[in-house]
Amino acid sequence: MSITRRSGAGRKSGRHTVTALSAWRRETWALTAMATWVLQAGDAARIPAVRHQVIAALRCRAALGSDLDSAEIVVAELLTNTFAHTPGPAWVTLSWNGTHPLLSVADIGPGFGRRPGLLDEMHRLVPKLPDDELSEHGRGLYLVAQLTHDLVVTPRPAGGCVVSATLRLRHR
């Protein structure tokens, strides 16, 4: 399986093929509807590759006409937030065992303890737009919340948290 993406300047055709999922990951995804990725601290350059792999996995199961562009924004925001706000590795899990896929990103960062206003009593994220309309930060989680069915944060006993988003995609 491969996906095609636009490349930067310098390529004559402007397109090239990127292997989206390894054979092992395709086989695992086909059998279990679950895939995982690990991003090491300082490995932010790998975010686009993981994002493409997650979208390729979703594309395998999503109904025709599904809004994969919105799903890609959610994936990008959650992965980018992990590297922007946490010091260590991140574990990305995609599962599709029910009606909608679940994307979870776990980290060892500070969690949302410094921003308790973002959580309700059920530990669901309730993000808001920043007070400063011109701010370049603070919109990502709000956007994710608008593009998903549900957005939940679960504290990890060893520190950090797991942010889980139920994507608005339907199975074929």
Buried (B, 14 or more C-beta within 10 A) or exposed (E): BEBEEEEEEEEEEEEEEBEBBEEEBBEBBEEEBBBEBEBEEEBBEBBEBBBBBBBBBBBBBBEEEBBBEBBBBBBBBBBBBBBEBBEBBBBBBBBBEEEBBBBBBBBBBBBBEEBEEBBEEEEBBEBEEEEEEEEEEBBBBBBBBEBBEBBBBEBEEEEBBBBBBBBBBBBE
